[in-house]
Amino acid sequence: MDQSAKFWNNIAERYSKQPIADEAAYQKKLQVTREHLRPDMEILEFGCGTGSTSIFHAPSVKHIQAIDISSKMLEIAQSKADAEKIKNVTFKCMTIDEFSVLDKTLDAVLGLSILHLLDNKEEVIAKVHRMLKPGGIFVTSTACLGDTMKFFKIIAPIGKFFGLMPMVKVFTTRELEDSMTDAGFKIEYQWHPGKNKAVFMIAMKH
Ligand SMILES: C[S@@+](CC[C@H](N)C(=O)[O-])C[C@H]1O[C@@H](n2cnc3c(N)ncnc32)[C@H](O)[C@@H]1O
């Protein structure tokens, strides 16, 4: 099994029980996202974790494909969806690289707390752009550690080596904005809840 899947499988149970670090910010992100959703929408969430965000948005859209590299995260997600009788979210265990769909077929893609964990962020952003219909949106929330914690570049590989944390990539908000615009997105909405907090963006495909 992939090291990253192992890491997330090991912490899945604990992750699902942890209170959300900033509940008010999470609620605001959910509300802002919901304002962009419509009942006819086909959505992908990658790195869905224990499924809370997909389950929240399910009643506002037609269908959500929710994928994650960790089967344990997905077991928890599926049982939460079952408990809430949510039928229009399909959970699948796979990486965003493995996921495949025809170009220009998705209305929205959600990638929350995930872009900073990827080795190939630019490729994934380009892939999301290809999969979206024109006018489709990419909703992200990303730790931009390069803004305030450049030293993390040195610590991260050590933490990864000891299995204490996943590999975290260090980049600035400005670099993330550039990655989005270079891929062809226009940033429609951006919100930074505060120092050392994730940057929330809604980017639109022209
Ligand atoms: C920090 S958690 C975020 C979970 C959820 N999006 C949230 O906001 O609570 C990152 C999640 O991404 C998943 N993941 C990591 N790399 C992935 C990849 N390449 N493709 C799909 N999922 C991935 C992990 O298993 C984990 O569940």
Ligand as a Chemical Component Dictionary entry (heavy atoms), coordinates in Angstrom:
data_LIG
# 
_chem_comp.id                   LIG 
_chem_comp.type                 NON-POLYMER 
_chem_comp.pdbx_formal_charge   0 
_chem_comp.three_letter_code    LIG 
# 
loop_
_chem_comp_atom.comp_id 
_chem_comp_atom.atom_id 
_chem_comp_atom.alt_atom_id 
_chem_comp_atom.type_symbol 
_chem_comp_atom.charge 
_chem_comp_atom.model_Cartn_x 
_chem_comp_atom.model_Cartn_y 
_chem_comp_atom.model_Cartn_z 
_chem_comp_atom.pdbx_ordinal 
LIG C1  C1  C 0  -6.148  16.708 5.412  1  
LIG S1  S1  S 1  -7.234  15.458 4.870  2  
LIG C2  C2  C 0  -8.601  16.448 4.323  3  
LIG C3  C3  C 0  -9.886  15.706 4.326  4  
LIG C4  C4  C 0  -11.107 16.554 3.970  5  
LIG N1  N1  N 0  -11.026 17.109 2.633  6  
LIG C5  C5  C 0  -11.259 17.660 4.988  7  
LIG O1  O1  O 0  -11.206 18.846 4.592  8  
LIG O2  O2  O -1 -11.446 17.347 6.176  9  
LIG C6  C6  C 0  -6.517  14.941 3.336  10 
LIG C7  C7  C 0  -7.242  13.762 2.707  11 
LIG O3  O3  O 0  -6.735  13.585 1.388  12 
LIG C8  C8  C 0  -6.539  12.209 1.127  13 
LIG N2  N2  N 0  -5.507  12.115 0.071  14 
LIG C9  C9  C 0  -4.179  12.338 0.186  15 
LIG N3  N3  N 0  -3.581  12.256 -1.013 16 
LIG C10 C10 C 0  -4.556  11.979 -1.917 17 
LIG C11 C11 C 0  -4.585  11.787 -3.331 18 
LIG N4  N4  N 0  -3.458  11.846 -4.056 19 
LIG N5  N5  N 0  -5.761  11.548 -3.957 20 
LIG C12 C12 C 0  -6.916  11.467 -3.212 21 
LIG N6  N6  N 0  -6.956  11.637 -1.869 22 
LIG C13 C13 C 0  -5.798  11.902 -1.237 23 
LIG C14 C14 C 0  -6.163  11.621 2.475  24 
LIG O4  O4  O 0  -6.430  10.255 2.571  25 
LIG C15 C15 C 0  -7.031  12.451 3.428  26 
LIG O5  O5  O 0  -8.283  11.837 3.653  27 
# 
loop_
_chem_comp_bond.comp_id 
_chem_comp_bond.atom_id_1 
_chem_comp_bond.atom_id_2 
_chem_comp_bond.value_order 
_chem_comp_bond.pdbx_ordinal 
LIG C1  S1  SING 1  
LIG S1  C2  SING 2  
LIG S1  C6  SING 3  
LIG C2  C3  SING 4  
LIG C3  C4  SING 5  
LIG C4  N1  SING 6  
LIG C4  C5  SING 7  
LIG C5  O1  DOUB 8  
LIG C5  O2  SING 9  
LIG C6  C7  SING 10 
LIG C7  O3  SING 11 
LIG C7  C15 SING 12 
LIG O3  C8  SING 13 
LIG C8  N2  SING 14 
LIG C8  C14 SING 15 
LIG N2  C9  SING 16 
LIG N2  C13 SING 17 
LIG C9  N3  DOUB 18 
LIG N3  C10 SING 19 
LIG C10 C11 SING 20 
LIG C10 C13 DOUB 21 
LIG C11 N4  SING 22 
LIG C11 N5  DOUB 23 
LIG N5  C12 SING 24 
LIG C12 N6  DOUB 25 
LIG N6  C13 SING 26 
LIG C14 O4  SING 27 
LIG C14 C15 SING 28 
LIG C15 O5  SING 29 
# 
